Amino acid sequence: MRFEIMRLDDIDGTAVDSTVVDAASVKRIVQQAASVGQRIYIRPADSGAR
């Protein structure tokens, strides 16, 4: 399964950028975001997303 991870702006919460990753990469990305206090949003990726 693949997930879209969006980095969110600290001021207004809008998506700054996004990437699609496999399930194995989600844990690493969440740990990195938590270590620096970065806000992210994770959702299942569309089947056509890259």
C-alpha positions as CSV (number, residue, x, y, z in Angstrom):
1,M,0.0,0.0,0.0
2,R,1.2,3.5,-0.7
3,F,0.5,6.7,1.2
4,E,0.6,10.4,0.4
5,I,2.4,12.4,3.0
6,M,1.9,16.2,3.0
7,R,4.1,18.6,4.9
8,L,1.9,21.3,6.4
9,D,2.7,25.0,6.9
10,D,3.1,25.9,10.6
11,I,1.1,29.1,10.3
12,D,-2.1,28.2,8.5
13,G,-1.8,24.4,8.0
14,T,-1.9,24.4,4.2
15,A,0.0,21.7,2.4
16,V,3.5,22.9,1.4
17,D,4.5,19.8,-0.5
18,S,3.7,16.1,-0.8
19,T,5.2,12.8,-1.6
20,V,3.9,9.3,-2.1
21,V,5.8,6.5,-0.3
22,D,5.3,2.9,0.5
23,A,4.1,1.7,3.8
24,A,7.6,0.7,5.0
25,S,8.8,4.4,4.7
26,V,5.9,5.9,6.7
27,K,7.4,5.1,10.1
28,R,10.8,6.7,9.2
29,I,9.1,9.9,7.9
30,V,6.8,10.2,10.9
31,Q,9.9,9.8,13.3
32,Q,11.8,12.5,11.3
33,A,8.8,14.9,11.4
34,A,8.3,14.3,15.2
35,S,12.0,14.9,15.9
36,V,11.8,18.4,14.4
37,G,8.2,19.2,15.3
38,Q,7.0,19.2,11.7
39,R,3.3,18.9,11.0
40,I,2.4,16.3,8.4
41,Y,-0.8,14.8,7.1
42,I,-0.9,11.1,5.9
43,R,-3.6,9.5,3.7
44,P,-3.8,6.5,1.4
45,A,-2.6,7.5,-2.0
46,D,-4.8,7.3,-5.1
47,S,-4.0,4.3,-7.2
48,G,-2.8,6.6,-10.0
49,A,-0.5,8.7,-7.7
50,R,3.2,8.6,-8.1
